[in-house]
Amino acid sequence: MDGFSADKLTIAGRTFKSRLMVGTGKYSTFAQMREALDASGVEIVTVAVRRVNLEEREESLLAYIDLDKYFLLPNTAGCHTAEEAVRTARLARAAGLSNWVKLEVIPDDGTLLPDPIATVQAAETLVKEGFVVLPYTSDDHNVARRLLEVGCATVMPFGSAIGTGQGLPNPERLTRIIEMVNGRVPVVIDAGIGAPSDAALAMELGADAVLVNTAIAKAANPVQMAEAMAHGVSAGRLAYQAGRIERTSVASPSSPLSGLVGTKH
């Protein structure tokens, strides 16, 4: 396992041991969130800027996040336009949260699907202003290519719509993005993960990391699910590195037929 433990995720020159990222929304209590974070073994924790009381942090969720242990990734959740997202990112940086931002531009609260044009526009502006931009996007490889071209630190396509738990219904589209990016930046599957098996599949496809929130926070036992997700990510990554066998339409015996006792050669 030594080789695997040395396998680290690198984003914008910063390295992380865990390839699981976890969101902080939807938990029953902040205390439960803290327990789940601890069980998950994560290092990167996303926080919606609009949910943080920047003036009274003692009374906000930031009081439950150990900033010496976790790397805080502010996100622009709740922003409907590129202008809103840029303004929110600037606010987070001015408040001392981070110059990293998980960029979300979602105009329709009913579908929670990202706006590809506005996302690219906001990403281009923020990169020029010195932000490290991790953009949430669709599984369209053309949008992913454009985000890569404007200088984003990752590409973060959804597995399926936010909060649906539908997993990865279109793995070939994610594979196309992974192949197009070709290791230039990490590809993080963000949204739609419903179970550890989904996280494992994402990693087996060649994704560099996954981001999970609802599947942990709304599980019957969020703390156990957080730990399970960590195992799913680790298993999927290890399987990807090991290299799975090819799928074939012809059966092949596990044991060779030559050399069997009682057979003639």
Secondary structure as UniProt FT lines:
FT   HELIX           2..5
FT   STRAND          9..11
FT   TURN            12..13
FT   STRAND          14..16
FT   STRAND          20..23
FT   HELIX           30..40
FT   STRAND          44..48
FT   HELIX           49..51
FT   HELIX           57..59
FT   HELIX           61..64
FT   TURN            67..69
FT   STRAND          71..75
FT   TURN            77..78
FT   HELIX           82..94
FT   TURN            95..96
FT   STRAND          100..103
FT   TURN            109..111
FT   HELIX           116..128
FT   TURN            129..130
FT   STRAND          132..137
FT   HELIX           141..149
FT   TURN            150..151
FT   STRAND          155..157
FT   TURN            162..163
FT   HELIX           171..181
FT   TURN            182..183
FT   STRAND          187..190
FT   HELIX           196..204
FT   TURN            205..206
FT   STRAND          209..212
FT   HELIX           214..217
FT   HELIX           222..242
FT   TURN            258..259
FT   TURN            261..262
//
